[in-house]
Amino acid sequence: MKQNFKKAFTVIEVLVAVTILSIIMISVMQIYISSSDISLKTDINRSMQENIKNAIETIAEDIRKKPLNWVVDNDIDSCGFSGGIHTWGIKICIGTDVYRLWKKVADNYIIAGNDDCDETNESGCTILKNGKPLMNSWVDVKNLEFKVSNEEISKVTIIMEVQPSAKKWIRPDLIKQNRMDFQTTISQRPDLN
């Protein structure tokens, strides 16, 4: 009498197959997560660079076209302060335009000093020109300073720290990794002095 055996997998073979499949799936998931993080970092970095570029181009255009009036080193003095031009400050007045750091609270902007924007990652600080933001809400600005050299041709150095906004649900580790220190110097046109 002939016996019919059905071919089947043993428990050991099934365990080995499941283990190999698990290792492959974990590897694929790690590659996917890693590539997603790289893509997100690239998008964050591009957005920050675009925002910085647009803000600096706006300020540079005014510096080159309009006379530099004042650099104010406190929150009290206005652009009409008669004490002369300071060599550094947190607010700069170019022609009739005022640039300074502001903090968004609810739907309004309030005057902010560097200390107000440094306390938490959720500060929501940005640069405003005459009350209008130069950067979108994806970027926070901290430690903004304007330095002016009073030479034959004035030069304005802009120094700031920029990071992705925590209010846009970006993970804290990505905020920390994408924090940038930015500095640039813009020369005024000789005929404006």
Contacts in CASP RR format, 6 or more apart in sequence:
PFRMAT RR
TARGET T0000
AUTHOR 0000-0000-0000
METHOD contacts of the structure
MODEL  1
MKQNFKKAFTVIEVLVAVTILSIIMISVMQIYISSSDISLKTDINRSMQE
NIKNAIETIAEDIRKKPLNWVVDNDIDSCGFSGGIHTWGIKICIGTDVYR
LWKKVADNYIIAGNDDCDETNESGCTILKNGKPLMNSWVDVKNLEFKVSN
EEISKVTIIMEVQPSAKKWIRPDLIKQNRMDFQTTISQRPDLN
9 17 0 8 1.000
37 174 0 8 1.000
40 174 0 8 1.000
41 174 0 8 1.000
41 177 0 8 1.000
41 178 0 8 1.000
44 138 0 8 1.000
44 164 0 8 1.000
44 170 0 8 1.000
44 174 0 8 1.000
44 178 0 8 1.000
45 178 0 8 1.000
47 136 0 8 1.000
47 138 0 8 1.000
47 139 0 8 1.000
47 164 0 8 1.000
48 138 0 8 1.000
48 139 0 8 1.000
48 162 0 8 1.000
48 163 0 8 1.000
48 164 0 8 1.000
48 178 0 8 1.000
48 180 0 8 1.000
51 134 0 8 1.000
51 135 0 8 1.000
51 136 0 8 1.000
51 138 0 8 1.000
51 139 0 8 1.000
51 162 0 8 1.000
52 135 0 8 1.000
52 139 0 8 1.000
52 162 0 8 1.000
52 180 0 8 1.000
52 182 0 8 1.000
54 134 0 8 1.000
54 135 0 8 1.000
55 127 0 8 1.000
55 134 0 8 1.000
55 135 0 8 1.000
56 158 0 8 1.000
56 184 0 8 1.000
56 186 0 8 1.000
58 129 0 8 1.000
58 134 0 8 1.000
59 92 0 8 1.000
59 94 0 8 1.000
59 99 0 8 1.000
59 127 0 8 1.000
59 129 0 8 1.000
59 134 0 8 1.000
59 156 0 8 1.000
59 158 0 8 1.000
59 186 0 8 1.000
60 186 0 8 1.000
62 94 0 8 1.000
62 95 0 8 1.000
62 97 0 8 1.000
62 129 0 8 1.000
63 94 0 8 1.000
63 156 0 8 1.000
63 186 0 8 1.000
63 187 0 8 1.000
63 188 0 8 1.000
64 186 0 8 1.000
64 187 0 8 1.000
64 188 0 8 1.000
64 189 0 8 1.000
64 192 0 8 1.000
65 189 0 8 1.000
65 192 0 8 1.000
66 94 0 8 1.000
66 95 0 8 1.000
66 96 0 8 1.000
66 97 0 8 1.000
66 192 0 8 1.000
67 94 0 8 1.000
67 95 0 8 1.000
67 192 0 8 1.000
67 193 0 8 1.000
68 85 0 8 1.000
68 92 0 8 1.000
68 93 0 8 1.000
68 94 0 8 1.000
68 95 0 8 1.000
68 148 0 8 1.000
68 154 0 8 1.000
68 156 0 8 1.000
68 188 0 8 1.000
68 192 0 8 1.000
69 79 0 8 1.000
69 80 0 8 1.000
69 85 0 8 1.000
69 93 0 8 1.000
69 94 0 8 1.000
69 95 0 8 1.000
70 77 0 8 1.000
70 79 0 8 1.000
70 80 0 8 1.000
70 81 0 8 1.000
70 84 0 8 1.000
70 85 0 8 1.000
70 86 0 8 1.000
70 91 0 8 1.000
70 92 0 8 1.000
70 93 0 8 1.000
71 85 0 8 1.000
71 86 0 8 1.000
71 87 0 8 1.000
71 88 0 8 1.000
71 89 0 8 1.000
71 91 0 8 1.000
71 92 0 8 1.000
71 93 0 8 1.000
71 146 0 8 1.000
71 147 0 8 1.000
71 148 0 8 1.000
72 78 0 8 1.000
72 79 0 8 1.000
72 81 0 8 1.000
72 86 0 8 1.000
72 89 0 8 1.000
72 90 0 8 1.000
72 91 0 8 1.000
72 92 0 8 1.000
72 93 0 8 1.000
73 86 0 8 1.000
73 88 0 8 1.000
73 89 0 8 1.000
73 90 0 8 1.000
74 90 0 8 1.000
75 90 0 8 1.000
75 91 0 8 1.000
75 111 0 8 1.000
75 113 0 8 1.000
79 91 0 8 1.000
79 93 0 8 1.000
79 98 0 8 1.000
80 93 0 8 1.000
85 148 0 8 1.000
85 150 0 8 1.000
86 148 0 8 1.000
87 147 0 8 1.000
87 148 0 8 1.000
87 149 0 8 1.000
87 150 0 8 1.000
88 145 0 8 1.000
88 146 0 8 1.000
88 147 0 8 1.000
88 148 0 8 1.000
89 145 0 8 1.000
89 146 0 8 1.000
89 147 0 8 1.000
90 100 0 8 1.000
90 101 0 8 1.000
90 113 0 8 1.000
90 114 0 8 1.000
90 144 0 8 1.000
90 145 0 8 1.000
90 146 0 8 1.000
91 98 0 8 1.000
91 99 0 8 1.000
91 100 0 8 1.000
91 146 0 8 1.000
92 98 0 8 1.000
92 99 0 8 1.000
92 100 0 8 1.000
92 146 0 8 1.000
92 148 0 8 1.000
92 156 0 8 1.000
93 99 0 8 1.000
96 130 0 8 1.000
97 129 0 8 1.000
97 130 0 8 1.000
98 129 0 8 1.000
98 130 0 8 1.000
99 127 0 8 1.000
99 128 0 8 1.000
99 129 0 8 1.000
99 134 0 8 1.000
99 146 0 8 1.000
100 111 0 8 1.000
100 127 0 8 1.000
100 128 0 8 1.000
100 144 0 8 1.000
101 112 0 8 1.000
101 113 0 8 1.000
101 114 0 8 1.000
101 116 0 8 1.000
101 117 0 8 1.000
101 125 0 8 1.000
101 126 0 8 1.000
101 127 0 8 1.000
101 128 0 8 1.000
101 141 0 8 1.000
101 144 0 8 1.000
102 109 0 8 1.000
102 110 0 8 1.000
102 111 0 8 1.000
102 112 0 8 1.000
102 125 0 8 1.000
102 126 0 8 1.000
102 127 0 8 1.000
102 128 0 8 1.000
102 131 0 8 1.000
102 133 0 8 1.000
103 109 0 8 1.000
103 110 0 8 1.000
103 111 0 8 1.000
103 112 0 8 1.000
103 116 0 8 1.000
103 117 0 8 1.000
103 123 0 8 1.000
103 124 0 8 1.000
103 125 0 8 1.000
104 124 0 8 1.000
104 125 0 8 1.000
104 126 0 8 1.000
104 137 0 8 1.000
109 126 0 8 1.000
109 128 0 8 1.000
109 131 0 8 1.000
109 133 0 8 1.000
112 123 0 8 1.000
112 125 0 8 1.000
114 142 0 8 1.000
114 143 0 8 1.000
114 144 0 8 1.000
114 145 0 8 1.000
116 123 0 8 1.000
116 125 0 8 1.000
117 123 0 8 1.000
117 124 0 8 1.000
117 125 0 8 1.000
117 140 0 8 1.000
117 141 0 8 1.000
117 142 0 8 1.000
117 143 0 8 1.000
117 144 0 8 1.000
118 142 0 8 1.000
118 143 0 8 1.000
120 166 0 8 1.000
121 140 0 8 1.000
121 163 0 8 1.000
121 166 0 8 1.000
121 172 0 8 1.000
121 175 0 8 1.000
122 165 0 8 1.000
122 166 0 8 1.000
122 167 0 8 1.000
123 140 0 8 1.000
123 142 0 8 1.000
124 137 0 8 1.000
124 140 0 8 1.000
124 165 0 8 1.000
124 167 0 8 1.000
125 140 0 8 1.000
125 141 0 8 1.000
125 142 0 8 1.000
126 133 0 8 1.000
126 134 0 8 1.000
126 135 0 8 1.000
126 137 0 8 1.000
126 139 0 8 1.000
126 140 0 8 1.000
126 141 0 8 1.000
127 133 0 8 1.000
127 134 0 8 1.000
127 135 0 8 1.000
127 141 0 8 1.000
127 144 0 8 1.000
127 160 0 8 1.000
128 134 0 8 1.000
135 141 0 8 1.000
137 165 0 8 1.000
137 167 0 8 1.000
137 168 0 8 1.000
138 164 0 8 1.000
138 165 0 8 1.000
138 168 0 8 1.000
139 162 0 8 1.000
139 163 0 8 1.000
139 164 0 8 1.000
139 165 0 8 1.000
140 162 0 8 1.000
140 163 0 8 1.000
140 164 0 8 1.000
140 165 0 8 1.000
140 166 0 8 1.000
141 160 0 8 1.000
141 161 0 8 1.000
141 162 0 8 1.000
142 160 0 8 1.000
142 161 0 8 1.000
142 162 0 8 1.000
142 163 0 8 1.000
143 159 0 8 1.000
143 160 0 8 1.000
143 161 0 8 1.000
144 158 0 8 1.000
144 159 0 8 1.000
144 160 0 8 1.000
145 158 0 8 1.000
145 159 0 8 1.000
145 160 0 8 1.000
146 156 0 8 1.000
146 157 0 8 1.000
146 158 0 8 1.000
146 159 0 8 1.000
147 156 0 8 1.000
147 157 0 8 1.000
147 159 0 8 1.000
148 154 0 8 1.000
148 155 0 8 1.000
148 156 0 8 1.000
148 157 0 8 1.000
149 155 0 8 1.000
149 157 0 8 1.000
152 190 0 8 1.000
152 193 0 8 1.000
153 187 0 8 1.000
153 188 0 8 1.000
153 189 0 8 1.000
153 190 0 8 1.000
153 193 0 8 1.000
154 187 0 8 1.000
154 188 0 8 1.000
154 193 0 8 1.000
155 185 0 8 1.000
155 186 0 8 1.000
155 187 0 8 1.000
155 188 0 8 1.000
156 185 0 8 1.000
156 186 0 8 1.000
156 188 0 8 1.000
157 183 0 8 1.000
157 184 0 8 1.000
157 185 0 8 1.000
157 186 0 8 1.000
158 182 0 8 1.000
158 183 0 8 1.000
158 184 0 8 1.000
158 185 0 8 1.000
158 186 0 8 1.000
159 181 0 8 1.000
159 182 0 8 1.000
159 183 0 8 1.000
160 181 0 8 1.000
160 182 0 8 1.000
160 183 0 8 1.000
161 179 0 8 1.000
161 180 0 8 1.000
161 181 0 8 1.000
161 182 0 8 1.000
162 179 0 8 1.000
162 180 0 8 1.000
162 182 0 8 1.000
163 175 0 8 1.000
163 178 0 8 1.000
163 179 0 8 1.000
163 180 0 8 1.000
164 170 0 8 1.000
164 174 0 8 1.000
164 175 0 8 1.000
164 178 0 8 1.000
166 172 0 8 1.000
166 175 0 8 1.000
END
